[in-house]
Amino acid sequence: MCWFSVPPPSRWTGTHVKKSRFDATDSQGRTLGVFLPRGTVVRGGDVLVAEDGSLIQVQAANQAVLHIAACPEHGSPFDLIRAAYHLGNRHVPIELQPDHLKIEPDHVLAELMNAMHMIVTDMQAPFEPEGGAYGDNAMMGHAHGHSHGPSHDHAHTHGHAHDHTHSHSHDGADCGHAH
């Protein structure tokens, strides 16, 4: 299997495809014409299948990021949750990891994180932000349409079929909805 690097945000936002067609060079030096269905999100580690059946693994390219972590001496895991909350409140793309966060460079947000006693480091690293609840391939490919009534029926899309329904009985009780 060969691989190619996902270019940084000039064509992608993190790893979210802005164009469904682009050229890339694989690890063997071959030029690839990549044609993806519109709206497809490709992340590092994904595997694409070429027309000839060969497999190509995607690698997220390094780009400038701010690496944000809690202070190891005085901080706590809660500090990272608090930082993620404040960054999310500003609607910036953010990569969430158990021990750190990554965002695109922004001196104002770096100052905010420093004021919160977070450790902020400029670095070159892959950046794969969350898709967001309403973004491309929401919640990393798990779209859910939920009804908020007494019914438990809901749709799932997980890349595979779910053939199930849920029923309930009321034993003559008035449940507040028609049957």
C-alpha positions in Angstrom: 0.0 0.0 0.0 1.3 3.5 -0.8 0.2 6.7 0.8 -0.2 10.4 0.1 -0.2 13.4 2.3 -3.4 15.5 2.7 -2.4 19.1 1.9 -2.9 21.8 4.5 -5.8 24.3 4.4 -5.0 25.9 1.1 -7.2 23.2 -0.3 -8.6 21.7 2.9 -9.9 23.1 6.2 -7.9 20.8 8.4 -8.8 17.7 6.5 -12.2 18.7 5.3 -12.3 18.7 1.5 -13.0 22.0 -0.1 -12.7 20.6 -3.6 -13.9 17.1 -4.6 -11.2 16.9 -7.4 -7.5 17.6 -6.8 -4.1 16.3 -7.7 -1.8 14.7 -5.1 1.5 12.8 -5.2 1.8 9.4 -3.6 4.8 7.9 -1.7 6.0 6.3 -4.9 6.2 9.7 -6.7 3.1 9.0 -8.9 0.7 11.9 -9.6 -2.8 11.0 -8.5 -6.0 12.6 -9.7 -8.3 12.3 -6.7 -12.1 12.4 -7.4 -14.3 12.3 -4.3 -18.1 12.5 -3.9 -19.1 16.0 -3.1 -19.0 16.7 0.7 -16.7 13.8 1.5 -14.4 14.3 4.5 -11.0 12.5 4.3 -8.9 12.1 7.4 -5.4 10.8 8.1 -5.5 7.0 8.2 -8.4 6.7 5.7 -7.8 4.4 2.8 -8.9 5.2 -0.7 -9.3 2.6 -3.5 -7.8 3.5 -6.9 -9.5 2.6 -10.1 -7.0 -0.3 -10.6 -7.9 -1.6 -7.1 -4.8 -0.5 -5.4 -5.1 1.0 -1.9 -3.8 4.4 -1.0 -3.6 5.5 2.7 -4.2 9.2 3.5 -1.7 11.0 5.7 -2.6 14.4 7.2 0.2 16.8 6.2 1.9 18.9 8.9 0.8 22.5 9.2 1.3 25.3 11.7 -0.8 24.7 14.8 -1.1 25.7 18.4 -0.8 22.8 20.8 -2.6 23.5 24.0 -2.2 21.4 27.2 -2.9 21.8 30.9 0.0 22.8 33.1 1.6 19.5 34.3 2.6 21.0 37.7 -0.4 23.1 38.6 -3.2 22.1 36.2 -5.9 19.4 36.1 -7.8 17.6 33.4 -10.7 20.0 34.0 -8.5 22.8 32.7 -8.4 21.2 29.3 -12.2 20.9 29.3 -12.5 24.5 30.3 -10.1 25.6 27.5 -12.1 23.5 24.9 -15.3 25.2 26.1 -13.9 28.7 25.6 -12.5 27.8 22.2 -15.7 26.2 21.1 -17.6 29.3 22.2 -15.5 31.2 19.6 -16.5 28.7 16.9 -12.9 27.9 15.9 -11.9 24.6 14.3 -10.4 22.5 17.1 -8.8 19.0 17.4 -9.7 17.3 20.6 -7.3 14.8 22.2 -7.4 13.3 25.7 -4.3 15.3 26.8 -4.2 18.3 24.5 -6.1 20.5 22.0 -4.9 21.8 18.6 -6.1 25.0 16.8 -4.9 27.0 13.9 -2.5 29.8 15.0 -4.2 32.8 16.4 -2.3 35.2 18.7 -5.5 36.4 20.5 -6.6 32.8 21.3 -3.0 32.0 22.3 -3.1 34.9 24.8 -6.5 33.7 26.1 -5.1 30.2 26.7 -2.0 31.6 28.4 -4.2 33.7 30.6 -6.0 30.5 31.6 -2.6 29.0 32.6 -2.6 26.6 29.7 0.7 25.6 28.0 0.6 26.8 24.4 3.2 25.6 21.9 3.6 26.6 18.3 4.4 23.6 16.2 4.1 21.9 12.8 1.8 18.9 13.1 -1.2 17.3 11.4 -4.5 19.1 12.2 -7.7 17.2 12.1 -10.5 19.2 13.7 -13.9 17.9 14.8 -16.5 18.1 12.1 -19.0 19.6 14.5 -22.6 18.6 15.1 -23.8 20.4 11.9 -20.7 20.4 9.8 -19.5 18.1 7.0 -20.1 14.5 7.9 -21.4 15.6 11.3 -20.1 13.9 14.3 -17.5 12.0 12.3 -19.9 10.2 10.0 -22.6 9.4 12.5 -25.7 11.3 11.5 -28.7 10.8 13.7 -32.2 12.0 13.1 -34.1 11.8 16.4 -37.7 12.3 17.1 -38.4 14.0 20.5 -41.8 12.4 21.2 -42.5 9.2 23.1 -41.5 7.1 20.1 -37.9 5.7 20.0 -37.8 5.4 16.2 -34.7 7.1 14.7 -32.5 6.8 11.7 -28.8 5.8 11.8 -26.1 6.2 9.1 -22.9 4.4 10.1 -21.8 3.2 6.7 -23.6 -0.1 7.3 -27.3 -1.1 7.6 -29.3 -1.2 10.7 -32.6 -2.9 10.1 -34.4 -2.5 13.4 -37.4 -0.8 14.9 -38.5 -0.3 18.4 -42.1 -0.6 19.5 -43.9 0.1 22.7 -47.3 -0.8 24.2 -49.5 1.2 26.4 -51.8 -1.4 27.9 -54.8 0.9 27.3 -53.1 4.0 28.9 -53.5 7.4 27.2 -50.0 8.1 26.0 -50.7 11.5 24.4 -50.2 10.5 20.8 -52.2 8.7 18.1 -51.6 5.2 16.9 
